[in-house]
């Protein structure tokens, strides 16, 4: 199924708007949020790997 293209194209922000947004960004807060998200992803990956290893271990020991 093809996606419909929007009838109106959104123009990219002007350089002045980009500068205003960048100057108004609290970079310490931004990077803290990024680090928290990375930590959540790492925790989820570690949990998934632990579950996978446990299933593999059980499968090996139960099949013997």
N, C-alpha and C positions, 0 to 999 in steps of 0.2 A: 504494500500500500504506500503510495507516494504522499509525502507531506505537502500540505498546501503552503505556498509561499504567501507571506504577508503582502497585502496590497501597498502598504506604505513601509518604506525602509527607514529605520531609525538611523539618524546621522550620528557619527562618533562625537564624543564631547570635544569642545574647543580646548585648545591648550590652556586658556585661562581657567576653564572649569576644572580641568585635570589638576592644575596647580592649586586651585582652591581646595579641592578634595584632599590632595596630598598634604597640604599645610594643616588642614583641619583634622587629620587623622592622628589619634593617640597611638603612636607606634609601640610604646611599651605595652599597652593594653592589647593591641593587635597581636604582637608576638607572644604574649602570655596565652592568649586564646589559641593561637596556632600550636603552641607547645602542649597545651592541655588536650587538644584534639589529636595530636600525634601520640601522646601518651595513652589516650583511650584506644587508638588503633593498635598500638603495640600490645596493650593489655588484651585486647580481643584476639589478636594473632597468637599470643602466647597461650591463651586459654584454648583456642581452637587446636593448636599444635599438641597441647597436653591431652586433650580429649582424643585426638587422632592417635596419639602414641598409646594411650590406655586401651583404645579399641583394638589396635594392632597387637598389643601385648596379650590381651585377652584372647584374641583370635588364635594367636600362635600357641598359647598354653592350653586352650580348650581343644585345639585340633590334634594335639599330641596324644 
